[in-house]
Amino acid sequence: MTLPAHQPDATPAIAPPKANPASPAGAAPRPYTRGAQLPELLKQRILILDGAMGTMIQRYKLGETEYRGTRFAAFERDVKGNNELLSLTQPQIISEIHEKYLAAGSDIIETNTFGATRVAQGDYRMEDLAAEMNLESARLARAACDKYSTPEQPRFVAGAIGPTPKTASISPDVNDPGARNTSFDELRDTYYEQAKALLDGGVDLFLVETIFDTLNAKAALFALDELFEDSGERLPIMISGTVTDASGRILSGQTVEAFWNSLRHAKPLTFGLNCALGAALMRPYIAELAKLCDCYVSCYPNAGLPNPMSDTGFDETPDVTSALLKEFADAGLVNIAGGCCGTTPEHIAAIAQSLKTVKPRRWPQHYRNAA
Ligand SMILES: [Zn+2]
């Protein structure tokens, strides 16, 4: 058997890196064009994020008819459960939920766009509405924030970018580990479309969240980078992963330290964890990130572990979740706190109240000069 010959002549020449006058290698990133107050505010206090959108939508007990509204009354398939569609068919409900979270004390609210990507909306055959959903959702959140903003407490809209139901690095087929149902390029395109519409709708920052596949997140961050190049804008980015089991790994297999090292090149404003496990089980991983990250740390857990018997699907009451987050804050672990699945405006009000006088986490000593 002969080994294939090494063929240096067949290797394409590697082009020298293109000079980029906007951001020369090693230079500081361009200043933020929106949300520019955020770094300064984060030095002063712990900022409060909102709670779950889905949990609040559940409270309205909407049926198929309400999800459809008049515009989609004759749509070819069922759309109940497509929460992002409500930004088009029941915008008053989405606005009301945003305002409840702002009244509860949220400094930052998330757009109703977790699943508003072409890839995710494909499940409802509504992929062609993805851009419109993002645009309208951003406008709703923008209007709510503008209503509640004061010079003492400015409010910010975070464009929520979810993981999509397809993953770039995990096989959907147990018998074929190499199988994939999406690609980096498809995800990058779908995220670009989402992010551009969010930008056009007036968001102040982006939140790439509930990450369980690092490669999906890389596609989202790549798309944001392209969007910033194309638009001349630069917005703060929050990155938030989800540790799905007690081994302390995200679903695509990384520990939180590996996860941080995979994505820190994006120079996020914040890095942290949300969703699964709930605060109590999330603590060791937040503590690890608090030591590792040369950026601010965010934490917005579920209201404990899921309980199908409970009304919201989760058990923790506002006093429990807020007491857990208060302990995180007292230990100097967090800069932004809020809630994920099962949390409500009552949870957010309790969290805002209990963290009010607690000093924000400071960056680890060896990074401090860069803060
Ligand atoms: Zn969640």
Residues whose N, C-alpha, C, O or C-beta is under 5 A from the ligand:
A	BS01	ZN	C275 A276 N302 C340 C341
